[in-house]
Amino acid sequence: MNFILPWTPEKPCPCGSGVPFKDCCLDPDGVPRIKVPNLLPPGPLTNHSNEGCHLKSTRNCSERISKEHYVSRSILQQIGEPLRWTGLPWEKPGVEIK
């Protein structure tokens, strides 16, 4: 199915960045994409855990669900094995999270 985008490459990007669409969320092949947000948690440790968050053990959840995680709970449930996370940018080297 072909369709015409409502934005031209020179117009401000619809993501709200203020950058021209062609320099922000439009790939060189003309396909729009969504930018991945920065995964570094802002500010100090929150000491909050969202019950539905698979990274709740970090105790660094926002009080609102922000949906910033790359791997969904349904994918983790299909894998079925406990995963271990290391190398997180906000953790000290060598820290492993289960």
CYANA upper distance limits for C-alpha pairs under 8 A (distance plus 0.5 A):
  7 TRP  CA     11 LYS  CA      6.85
  7 TRP  CA     13 CYS  CA      8.26
  7 TRP  CA     14 PRO  CA      8.29
  7 TRP  CA     21 PHE  CA      7.97
  8 THR  CA     21 PHE  CA      7.66
  9 PRO  CA     20 PRO  CA      6.98
  9 PRO  CA     21 PHE  CA      5.47
  9 PRO  CA     22 LYS  CA      5.00
  9 PRO  CA     26 LEU  CA      8.13
 10 GLU  CA     20 PRO  CA      5.70
 10 GLU  CA     21 PHE  CA      6.61
 10 GLU  CA     22 LYS  CA      6.92
 11 LYS  CA     20 PRO  CA      5.86
 11 LYS  CA     21 PHE  CA      6.41
 12 PRO  CA     16 GLY  CA      7.98
 12 PRO  CA     17 SER  CA      8.10
 12 PRO  CA     18 GLY  CA      5.75
 12 PRO  CA     19 VAL  CA      5.97
 12 PRO  CA     20 PRO  CA      4.89
 12 PRO  CA     21 PHE  CA      5.92
 13 CYS  CA     17 SER  CA      6.86
 13 CYS  CA     18 GLY  CA      6.64
 13 CYS  CA     19 VAL  CA      6.34
 13 CYS  CA     20 PRO  CA      5.83
 13 CYS  CA     21 PHE  CA      4.43
 13 CYS  CA     22 LYS  CA      8.23
 13 CYS  CA     24 CYS  CA      7.04
 13 CYS  CA     25 CYS  CA      7.30
 14 PRO  CA     21 PHE  CA      7.70
 15 CYS  CA     25 CYS  CA      8.14
 17 SER  CA     24 CYS  CA      8.40
 19 VAL  CA     23 ASP  CA      7.02
 19 VAL  CA     24 CYS  CA      6.69
 20 PRO  CA     24 CYS  CA      6.88
 21 PHE  CA     25 CYS  CA      6.31
 21 PHE  CA     26 LEU  CA      6.43
 22 LYS  CA     26 LEU  CA      5.48
 22 LYS  CA     27 ASP  CA      7.77
 22 LYS  CA     28 PRO  CA      8.37
 25 CYS  CA     32 PRO  CA      6.12
 25 CYS  CA     33 ARG  CA      5.65
 25 CYS  CA     34 ILE  CA      6.51
 25 CYS  CA     35 LYS  CA      7.00
 26 LEU  CA     30 GLY  CA      6.49
 26 LEU  CA     31 VAL  CA      6.34
 26 LEU  CA     32 PRO  CA      4.85
 26 LEU  CA     33 ARG  CA      6.46
 27 ASP  CA     31 VAL  CA      5.85
 27 ASP  CA     32 PRO  CA      6.45
 27 ASP  CA     33 ARG  CA      7.20
 37 PRO  CA     68 GLU  CA      7.51
 39 LEU  CA     68 GLU  CA      7.60
 39 LEU  CA     69 HIS  CA      8.42
 40 LEU  CA     89 PRO  CA      7.13
 40 LEU  CA     90 TRP  CA      7.08
 41 PRO  CA     60 ASN  CA      8.21
 41 PRO  CA     90 TRP  CA      7.86
 45 LEU  CA     59 ARG  CA      7.97
 45 LEU  CA     60 ASN  CA      5.88
 46 THR  CA     59 ARG  CA      7.20
 46 THR  CA     60 ASN  CA      5.32
 46 THR  CA     61 CYS  CA      6.97
 46 THR  CA     62 SER  CA      7.55
 47 ASN  CA     59 ARG  CA      5.13
 47 ASN  CA     60 ASN  CA      5.87
 47 ASN  CA     61 CYS  CA      7.88
 48 HIS  CA     56 LYS  CA      8.43
 48 HIS  CA     59 ARG  CA      5.47
 48 HIS  CA     60 ASN  CA      6.07
 48 HIS  CA     61 CYS  CA      5.83
 48 HIS  CA     62 SER  CA      7.39
 48 HIS  CA     63 GLU  CA      7.39
 49 SER  CA     53 CYS  CA      7.91
 49 SER  CA     56 LYS  CA      5.25
 49 SER  CA     57 SER  CA      7.63
 49 SER  CA     58 THR  CA      8.11
 49 SER  CA     59 ARG  CA      5.43
 49 SER  CA     60 ASN  CA      6.98
 49 SER  CA     61 CYS  CA      5.74
 49 SER  CA     62 SER  CA      8.29
 49 SER  CA     63 GLU  CA      8.43
 50 ASN  CA     56 LYS  CA      6.43
 50 ASN  CA     61 CYS  CA      6.73
 50 ASN  CA     62 SER  CA      8.23
 50 ASN  CA     63 GLU  CA      7.74
 50 ASN  CA     65 ILE  CA      8.24
 51 GLU  CA     56 LYS  CA      7.29
 52 GLY  CA     56 LYS  CA      8.24
 53 CYS  CA     73 ARG  CA      8.44
 54 HIS  CA     73 ARG  CA      7.16
 55 LEU  CA     59 ARG  CA      8.37
 55 LEU  CA     61 CYS  CA      8.46
 56 LYS  CA     60 ASN  CA      7.73
 56 LYS  CA     61 CYS  CA      7.19
 57 SER  CA     97 ILE  CA      7.93
 57 SER  CA     98 LYS  CA      8.20
 58 THR  CA     97 ILE  CA      8.00
 62 SER  CA     66 SER  CA      7.67
 71 VAL  CA     75 ILE  CA      7.06
 71 VAL  CA     76 LEU  CA      7.62
 72 SER  CA     76 LEU  CA      7.03
 73 ARG  CA     77 GLN  CA      6.62
 74 SER  CA     78 GLN  CA      6.81
 75 ILE  CA     79 ILE  CA      6.86
 76 LEU  CA     80 GLY  CA      6.91
 76 LEU  CA     81 GLU  CA      8.37
 77 GLN  CA     81 GLU  CA      8.48
 82 PRO  CA     98 LYS  CA      7.35
 83 LEU  CA     98 LYS  CA      6.47
 84 ARG  CA     96 GLU  CA      6.83
 84 ARG  CA     97 ILE  CA      5.99
 84 ARG  CA     98 LYS  CA      5.04
 85 TRP  CA     96 GLU  CA      6.10
 85 TRP  CA     97 ILE  CA      5.49
 85 TRP  CA     98 LYS  CA      6.89
 86 THR  CA     93 PRO  CA      8.49
 86 THR  CA     94 GLY  CA      7.22
 86 THR  CA     95 VAL  CA      6.54
 86 THR  CA     96 GLU  CA      5.31
 86 THR  CA     97 ILE  CA      6.99
 87 GLY  CA     91 GLU  CA      7.55
 87 GLY  CA     92 LYS  CA      8.45
 87 GLY  CA     93 PRO  CA      6.88
 87 GLY  CA     94 GLY  CA      7.49
 87 GLY  CA     95 VAL  CA      7.80
 87 GLY  CA     96 GLU  CA      8.36
 91 GLU  CA     95 VAL  CA      6.85
